[in-house]
Amino acid sequence: MGKKYVMALTGFFLVFFALAHMLGNL
């Protein structure tokens, strides 16, 4: 449990949110 884990998780959610937003606008 370190910053790398938190940053990776945050990055994953950011990508997931961006993809969901793009799919929602199709």
GROMACS elastic network, one bead per residue, 0.5 to 0.9 nm:
[ bonds ]
;  ai    aj funct       b0    kb
    1     4     6  0.79303   500
    1     5     6  0.60696   500
    1     6     6  0.77468   500
    2     5     6  0.54227   500
    2     6     6  0.65838   500
    2     7     6  0.87533   500
    3     6     6  0.50641   500
    3     7     6  0.59414   500
    3     8     6  0.84044   500
    4     7     6  0.51098   500
    4     8     6  0.59925   500
    4     9     6  0.84920   500
    5     8     6  0.51827   500
    5     9     6  0.61319   500
    5    10     6  0.85397   500
    6     9     6  0.51273   500
    6    10     6  0.60364   500
    6    11     6  0.85041   500
    7    10     6  0.50288   500
    7    11     6  0.59974   500
    7    12     6  0.84786   500
    8    11     6  0.50914   500
    8    12     6  0.60930   500
    8    13     6  0.86830   500
    9    12     6  0.50734   500
    9    13     6  0.63001   500
    9    14     6  0.86420   500
   10    13     6  0.52158   500
   10    14     6  0.61681   500
   10    15     6  0.87105   500
   11    14     6  0.50274   500
   11    15     6  0.62283   500
   11    16     6  0.85397   500
   12    15     6  0.52422   500
   12    16     6  0.60934   500
   12    17     6  0.85387   500
   13    17     6  0.59076   500
   13    18     6  0.84222   500
   14    17     6  0.51327   500
   14    18     6  0.61215   500
   14    19     6  0.86453   500
   15    18     6  0.50728   500
   15    19     6  0.61653   500
   15    20     6  0.85664   500
   16    19     6  0.51910   500
   16    20     6  0.61241   500
   16    21     6  0.85289   500
   17    20     6  0.50978   500
   17    21     6  0.60316   500
   17    22     6  0.85957   500
   18    21     6  0.50632   500
   18    22     6  0.61889   500
   18    23     6  0.86428   500
   19    22     6  0.51003   500
   19    23     6  0.61247   500
   19    24     6  0.84730   500
   20    23     6  0.51263   500
   20    24     6  0.60188   500
   20    25     6  0.86971   500
   21    24     6  0.50548   500
   21    25     6  0.64035   500
   22    25     6  0.52311   500
   22    26     6  0.66449   500
   23    26     6  0.53672   500
